[in-house]
Amino acid sequence: MLIVFYMLLGFRAGRCTDYVFFGTKTIGVGENVTLTCARPTSEYEATLYWIRIVSGSWPEFLGGTFAFDYDGVNTTPHITAKQEPGTFILEISQTRLSDTGLYYCIKVDQLNMEFLNATFLKIKGPEPAITDIIQMTQSGPLHPGNPVTLQCSVLSNTENNACPGNDSVFWFSTRSDNSHPNLIYADGNSDECERTPEASSTKKCVYSFSKNVSSSDAGSYYCAVATCGHIIFGNGIKLDVKGFNMWDLQKANTVLFLLCAALATSLIVIAFLIYTIKKKTSSCWCGSKSYTHISISISFGANYNHVESIFHSKFLCLSNRWHTREW
């Protein structure tokens, strides 16, 4: 079919703008529609074609016929191209949303190609029940490794049941480097659904997405809900992830060095104080120990020789100290 269309494009087009008819039609999903094109029965060598152009797709050949009366019919599962008296019609039954596009009727006579009419057909689907999508804002800046939970509240009208079934929720992210949006998460089940007290016909469903952020996760995050052939986006939320820079690391290293130096100085001071106290204690050990032994000996009634020996030792210690001072 594409080969036929390419061959048509190779022909010389004539009288394209003087006689072409352009129109629009809007119908609902599931309805039938008929597009009509005039058929010049007197031009025996002419042929007629229906083609469709849909955004993002190649042109599609739908059917063709001769200008003279011909019984041939081009049929697809829900599209039929056939002749009627003086016309060449295109019937689309049980229309779908994918049938939205631009339909052309083309007449080819030897090396001449003429666009007879063009119709933009819009298939209108049911209106979604969603009334609003609210995303919770971030409370403050984040640092790499911090957990974060993004929440999306979807408000819908319960009285509108045009599209039964669960809605599909997607999370998109756009980085701060202006890269293309990325799909990061898809969820079909809400964490919590309840009716709002303000209006009993309004249902509120909360969807959440959690992760541990890194420095590359800074950017905007959007919650999108797919329902009734539409995609509805939330207002978005911006995550501000602040990483550790070199200045912060230098300050941290400086503080750590000062703490280590203070700890080492404290240990040296403590060791010096312990040494000084022990030295002073050892210089008075002789006198203190002698007095203690005398007291104990007297209290427990020790014999006279033992008391005299201890007292003599004490007297010798004190005599040596007095002589040293006098000298």
VENURRA-V415983 format. One record per residue. N is the residue number from 1. RES is the residue in one letter. SS is DSSP state (h for helix, s for strand, l for the rest). PSI is psi in degrees with one decimal (none if undefined). Layout:
n: (N N)
res: (RES RES)
ss: (SS SS)
psi: (PSI PSI)
This chain:
n: (1 2 3 4 5 6 7 8 9 10 11 12 13 14 15 16 17 18 19 20 21 22 23 24 25 26 27 28 29 30 31 32 33 34 35 36 37 38 39 40 41 42 43 44 45 46 47 48 49 50 51 52 53 54 55 56 57 58 59 60 61 62 63 64 65 66 67 68 69 70 71 72 73 74 75 76 77 78 79 80 81 82 83 84 85 86 87 88 89 90 91 92 93 94 95 96 97 98 99 100 101 102 103 104 105 106 107 108 109 110 111 112 113 114 115 116 117 118 119 120 121 122 123 124 125 126 127 128 129 130 131 132 133 134 135 136 137 138 139 140 141 142 143 144 145 146 147 148 149 150 151 152 153 154 155 156 157 158 159 160 161 162 163 164 165 166 167 168 169 170 171 172 173 174 175 176 177 178 179 180 181 182 183 184 185 186 187 188 189 190 191 192 193 194 195 196 197 198 199 200 201 202 203 204 205 206 207 208 209 210 211 212 213 214 215 216 217 218 219 220 221 222 223 224 225 226 227 228 229 230 231 232 233 234 235 236 237 238 239 240 241 242 243 244 245 246 247 248 249 250 251 252 253 254 255 256 257 258 259 260 261 262 263 264 265 266 267 268 269 270 271 272 273 274 275 276 277 278 279 280 281 282 283 284 285 286 287 288 289 290 291 292 293 294 295 296 297 298 299 300 301 302 303 304 305 306 307 308 309 310 311 312 313 314 315 316 317 318 319 320 321 322 323 324 325 326 327)
res: (M L I V F Y M L L G F R A G R C T D Y V F F G T K T I G V G E N V T L T C A R P T S E Y E A T L Y W I R I V S G S W P E F L G G T F A F D Y D G V N T T P H I T A K Q E P G T F I L E I S Q T R L S D T G L Y Y C I K V D Q L N M E F L N A T F L K I K G P E P A I T D I I Q M T Q S G P L H P G N P V T L Q C S V L S N T E N N A C P G N D S V F W F S T R S D N S H P N L I Y A D G N S D E C E R T P E A S S T K K C V Y S F S K N V S S S D A G S Y Y C A V A T C G H I I F G N G I K L D V K G F N M W D L Q K A N T V L F L L C A A L A T S L I V I A F L I Y T I K K K T S S C W C G S K S Y T H I S I S I S F G A N Y N H V E S I F H S K F L C L S N R W H T R E W)
ss: (l h h h h h h h h l l s s l l h h h h l s s s s s s s s l l l l s s s s s s l l l l l l l s s s s s s s s l l l l l l s s s s s s s l l l l l l l s s l l l s s s s s s l l s s s s s s l l l l h h h l s s s s s s s s s l l s s s s s s s s s s s s s l l l l l s s s s s s l l l l l l s l l l l s s s s s s s s s s s l l l l l l l l l l s s s s s s s s l l l l l l s s s s s s l l l l s s s s l l l l l l s s s s s s s s s s s l l h h h l s s s s s s s s s l l s s s s l l l s s s l s l l l l h h h h h h h h h h h h h h h h h h h h h h h h h h h h h h h h h h h h h h l h h h h h h h h h h h h h h h l l l l h h h h h h h h h h h h h h h h h h h h h h h l)
psi: (-38.4 -31.7 -40.3 -42.4 -40.5 -35.5 -37.6 -38.5 -23.0 -13.0 162.4 123.6 140.3 150.2 45.7 -39.5 -19.7 -33.1 -1.5 141.2 128.0 128.4 171.3 148.0 139.5 123.8 165.7 162.5 136.0 -8.1 166.9 147.0 146.8 126.5 135.4 140.0 131.3 138.6 112.2 94.5 -19.2 -15.8 92.9 -26.7 -3.7 151.3 151.3 147.0 144.8 128.4 156.9 136.8 117.8 137.3 128.3 2.9 163.5 153.4 141.7 127.9 125.2 -26.4 160.9 161.7 174.8 162.4 -34.4 169.2 130.4 138.1 -2.9 142.2 133.4 120.9 134.1 177.9 -37.9 16.9 132.2 129.3 123.2 167.9 147.7 166.7 112.2 5.9 163.6 111.6 158.8 116.0 129.0 117.0 146.0 62.2 150.6 167.1 -29.6 -9.1 -5.7 127.4 -172.4 123.0 128.1 140.2 121.7 137.1 130.3 124.4 100.9 -111.2 10.3 137.7 134.0 130.2 111.9 -45.2 164.1 133.8 125.5 115.0 120.8 123.7 117.3 121.0 174.6 147.7 135.2 151.3 -9.5 128.9 -27.1 152.0 122.2 128.6 134.6 138.2 158.1 139.2 -29.9 177.2 152.9 160.6 153.4 132.6 -14.8 140.5 146.8 143.2 120.0 132.6 143.6 119.3 121.2 119.0 130.4 156.8 116.5 -17.9 -15.3 101.9 35.5 -31.4 84.9 158.7 171.1 143.5 151.8 129.8 133.4 147.3 125.2 149.6 142.0 119.0 165.5 -12.3 16.9 31.5 171.8 150.9 144.1 138.4 118.6 -18.6 143.6 137.3 132.0 -4.4 130.8 150.5 -30.1 132.0 136.1 159.7 138.2 141.8 -24.3 -38.9 120.9 -21.4 -2.7 127.8 138.1 121.8 133.8 126.0 139.5 155.8 125.2 148.1 163.9 122.4 154.9 175.2 -24.3 -3.7 1.6 136.7 -164.5 141.2 132.7 139.4 126.7 137.2 126.0 119.7 141.4 35.9 7.5 156.1 118.7 126.8 148.5 -179.6 -12.7 157.7 140.1 126.5 127.6 104.7 116.3 117.4 172.6 123.5 176.3 -33.1 -40.2 -38.6 -39.4 -41.1 -39.8 -41.3 -39.3 -44.9 -41.2 -39.7 -43.0 -38.8 -41.2 -40.3 -40.9 -38.5 -42.3 -41.7 -40.8 -40.7 -39.3 -44.4 -42.9 -42.1 -40.0 -41.8 -41.3 -41.4 -42.5 -44.4 -42.2 -36.6 -43.7 -37.0 -40.0 -27.7 -24.9 13.2 -36.0 -50.5 -42.0 -41.8 -37.4 -44.6 -36.2 -43.1 -37.5 -44.7 -42.4 -40.1 -40.9 -40.6 -37.3 11.9 44.4 164.7 165.2 -36.4 -40.6 -40.6 -40.4 -37.0 -43.8 -43.5 -37.5 -39.9 -40.0 -40.5 -40.2 -40.0 -45.3 -36.4 -41.4 -39.2 -38.0 -41.2 -36.5 -40.0 -42.2 -36.5 none)
